[in-house]
Amino acid sequence: MPFKRGQSGNPGGRPKAAADVVQLARKRTSQNLKQLAYWADQREDGSVAMRAAIALHEIAWGKPAQSMDFKGSVDVPLGALLQKIRRDAPKP
């Protein structure tokens, strides 16, 4: 069903997280970080507990912003830019 010109297909926007769920997750923030630190120090596989702590933390505070710095010319062809990046990258 097409929308009229200028009409949003999702007028309500993204659904908001339930306030009580966010509040409960935020109360556990320090516990989540302690759990992450604990599992990070373990030599055994703690991926389930670590993923759960990360998920709870992201529910409470959102995912961290990812930024990228670019220092170059916008008129450089992509192929040449990638070659420069590969050439200038530190060798293992």
C-alpha positions as semicolon CSV with decimal commas, in nm:
position;residue;x (nm);y (nm);z (nm)
1;M;0,000;0,000;0,000
2;P;0,178;0,317;-0,110
3;F;0,191;0,619;0,116
4;K;0,092;0,966;0,011
5;R;0,374;1,201;-0,079
6;G;0,522;1,349;0,239
7;Q;0,353;1,090;0,463
8;S;0,570;0,875;0,688
9;G;0,540;0,500;0,669
10;N;0,609;0,487;1,042
11;P;0,449;0,796;1,198
12;G;0,505;0,674;1,554
13;G;0,877;0,625;1,498
14;R;1,074;0,350;1,665
15;P;0,905;0,201;1,970
16;K;1,052;0,322;2,299
17;A;1,200;0,068;2,538
18;A;0,976;-0,010;2,830
19;A;1,076;0,227;3,110
20;D;1,070;-0,045;3,376
21;V;1,303;-0,269;3,173
22;V;1,550;0,017;3,122
23;Q;1,533;0,106;3,492
24;L;1,601;-0,253;3,599
25;A;1,894;-0,284;3,358
26;R;2,042;0,046;3,477
27;K;2,027;-0,069;3,838
28;R;2,253;-0,359;3,736
29;T;2,516;-0,149;3,559
30;S;2,787;-0,191;3,823
31;Q;2,709;-0,564;3,851
32;N;2,734;-0,597;3,473
33;L;3,074;-0,433;3,466
34;K;3,197;-0,655;3,752
35;Q;3,069;-0,960;3,563
36;L;3,251;-0,848;3,248
37;A;3,571;-0,794;3,442
38;Y;3,539;-1,134;3,608
39;W;3,484;-1,319;3,280
40;A;3,757;-1,122;3,107
41;D;4,002;-1,253;3,369
42;Q;3,893;-1,616;3,331
43;R;4,074;-1,858;3,106
44;E;3,766;-2,073;3,052
45;D;3,491;-1,986;2,807
46;G;3,260;-1,732;2,967
47;S;3,096;-1,615;2,649
48;V;2,737;-1,673;2,764
49;A;2,766;-1,472;3,084
50;M;2,970;-1,203;2,914
51;R;2,719;-1,164;2,631
52;A;2,435;-1,145;2,883
53;A;2,611;-0,871;3,080
54;I;2,684;-0,677;2,759
55;A;2,323;-0,712;2,646
56;L;2,192;-0,582;2,979
57;H;2,438;-0,294;2,972
58;E;2,337;-0,200;2,617
59;I;1,969;-0,213;2,710
60;A;2,037;0,030;2,991
61;W;2,281;0,268;2,822
62;G;2,271;0,191;2,449
63;K;2,558;0,082;2,229
64;P;2,870;0,298;2,228
65;A;2,899;0,545;1,944
66;Q;3,142;0,446;1,673
67;S;3,342;0,725;1,520
68;M;3,580;0,738;1,228
69;D;3,841;0,999;1,155
70;F;3,924;1,067;0,795
71;K;4,202;1,301;0,694
72;G;4,215;1,313;0,322
73;S;4,070;1,460;0,013
74;V;3,719;1,377;-0,093
75;D;3,825;1,385;-0,457
76;V;4,062;1,086;-0,417
77;P;3,930;0,777;-0,598
78;L;3,833;0,499;-0,358
79;G;4,079;0,250;-0,509
80;A;4,372;0,488;-0,464
81;L;4,264;0,562;-0,107
82;L;4,249;0,190;-0,021
83;Q;4,594;0,134;-0,172
84;K;4,733;0,419;0,039
85;I;4,576;0,275;0,352
86;R;4,723;-0,069;0,280
87;R;5,065;0,081;0,198
88;D;5,074;0,296;0,513
89;A;4,934;0,031;0,749
90;P;5,179;-0,106;1,007
91;K;5,326;-0,439;0,904
92;P;5,270;-0,734;1,145
